[in-house]
Amino acid sequence: MDNDLAKLLRSVIREELEPVNERLERIETEQTGLKQEVQIVKQDQELIKRAVLYTNERVIRMESILENQHRIIELLSARSIEQEALIKRIK
């Protein structure tokens, strides 16, 4: 009789736990999906980080070029003024 009671208890427990197990399986499936989504976001963040670093490097190079051009323009401007002064003296 104890054996029958134990079987009955196991059966009842299984029946009661079945919805809990199903819910747990759904939660685990959702968690796996969320982990995959987080991984994709991390990959996207890495791509954005690379793009930002590349853009920053290009901006720094452009700033350097502009500074060089500005110096050249100032030098050419000074030479132009000197040449105009020489031309006026010659005339």
C-alpha positions in Angstrom: 0.0 0.0 0.0 2.9 2.4 0.7 4.1 1.7 -2.8 0.7 2.6 -4.3 0.6 5.8 -2.2 4.1 6.7 -3.3 3.2 6.2 -7.0 0.0 8.2 -6.5 2.0 11.1 -4.9 4.6 11.0 -7.7 1.8 11.1 -10.3 0.1 14.0 -8.6 3.4 15.9 -8.2 4.2 15.4 -11.9 0.8 16.6 -12.9 1.2 19.7 -10.7 4.7 20.4 -11.8 4.0 20.0 -15.6 2.8 23.6 -16.0 5.7 24.9 -14.0 8.1 22.9 -16.2 6.5 24.2 -19.4 6.7 27.7 -18.1 10.3 27.2 -17.1 11.1 25.9 -20.6 9.5 29.0 -22.2 11.5 31.2 -19.9 14.7 29.5 -20.9 13.8 29.8 -24.6 13.1 33.5 -24.2 16.4 33.9 -22.2 18.3 32.3 -25.0 16.7 34.6 -27.5 17.6 37.6 -25.3 21.2 36.5 -25.1 21.4 36.3 -28.9 19.9 39.8 -29.2 22.4 41.2 -26.7 25.2 39.6 -28.6 24.0 41.2 -31.8 23.8 44.6 -30.0 27.4 44.1 -28.8 28.5 43.4 -32.3 26.7 46.5 -33.5 28.3 48.6 -30.8 31.8 47.3 -31.9 31.1 48.3 -35.5 29.9 51.8 -34.3 33.0 52.2 -32.2 35.2 51.3 -35.1 33.4 53.8 -37.3 33.7 56.5 -34.7 37.4 55.9 -34.3 38.0 55.9 -38.0 36.0 59.2 -38.4 38.0 60.7 -35.5 41.3 59.8 -37.3 40.1 61.4 -40.5 39.0 64.6 -38.7 42.4 64.8 -37.0 44.1 64.4 -40.4 41.8 67.0 -42.0 42.6 69.5 -39.2 46.3 69.0 -39.8 45.9 69.6 -43.5 43.8 72.7 -42.9 46.4 74.1 -40.5 49.2 73.5 -43.1 47.0 75.2 -45.7 46.4 78.1 -43.4 50.2 78.5 -42.8 50.8 78.4 -46.6 48.1 81.0 -47.2 49.7 83.3 -44.6 53.1 82.8 -46.2 51.8 83.5 -49.7 49.9 86.5 -48.4 53.0 88.0 -46.8 55.0 87.3 -50.0 52.3 88.9 -52.1 52.4 92.1 -49.9 56.2 92.2 -50.2 56.1 91.8 -54.0 53.4 94.5 -54.3 55.6 96.8 -52.2 58.6 96.1 -54.5 56.6 96.7 -57.6 55.4 100.1 -56.3 59.1 101.0 -55.5 60.2 100.0 -58.9 57.5 102.1 -60.6 
